[in-house]
Amino acid sequence: MINFYTNNIEKYDYVSNTLKRTYPQGMDSEIISFDILKEAHLNAYDPFDREHVTPFIRSRPSRYCLHNIEHSTNLSNYRLTVDTSEDFELVEKIFEELFFTNPEFKMKDILTVLEVNSEWLSINSHGKQRS
């Protein structure tokens, strides 16, 4: 995503993988230039927009040029976030499985572990994405 943004910095104000969710929950990424953040800061008056910043930008596609990065497979049903104790339990299991043999593990490694241990997905299957 960083490479895409830097190669298209003149074209896009905001690059993310959250406009259309295809990545696991918890793998959200957003890239915004400082100038756009400053503009949002100066123009956002709603308390929600001032606290969260990017909704102000995302809700104005006629003002800002937005781009979404999509994964080739829809993985949005996976919860790899830590919003609940159940989420933490799952992430802890994944970490314990991967870190000691591969401390620089990637998302594909996590997905492989979850494929092998699919029963782990039930640990946090009742959680909802926080906005």
Phi, psi and omega in degrees: 000320180298315178299317179300313181298311182295329177283345183232025187300330179281343185265324187239140175271332188214127176233133186206170170244024184247350182293319170230112187285119174229351177264158178302147174299131184105351178251026181292138177222140177221137177235127181220140178289157178300321180299320179289320176299318179296317178299317178297318178301318183285336186249348181273124180246336179294132181304322178298313180295326180288326180284316188261344173065299189292332175302326177301317181288312183297329183277005180232062182294342176281340180264323183242145179269112186255148175219137178252137173262123181251144174281151181294337177238140178285110181249015187292349178280348177278138176251102178245034180256173178231065179266336184228168177295328177293319176301314181299319180301315179295312181298322178297317178298316179298314180301312180297326179289324189257320195301316188288337177259339184210075186297344178253038183298154184244175180301322180298327177292320177299314181296324177296316178300319181289331176291318179289325183243054187301336179296337178298333183297338179286343182303316183237029184290347182262359181286156177242147177294129174279145180279000000 
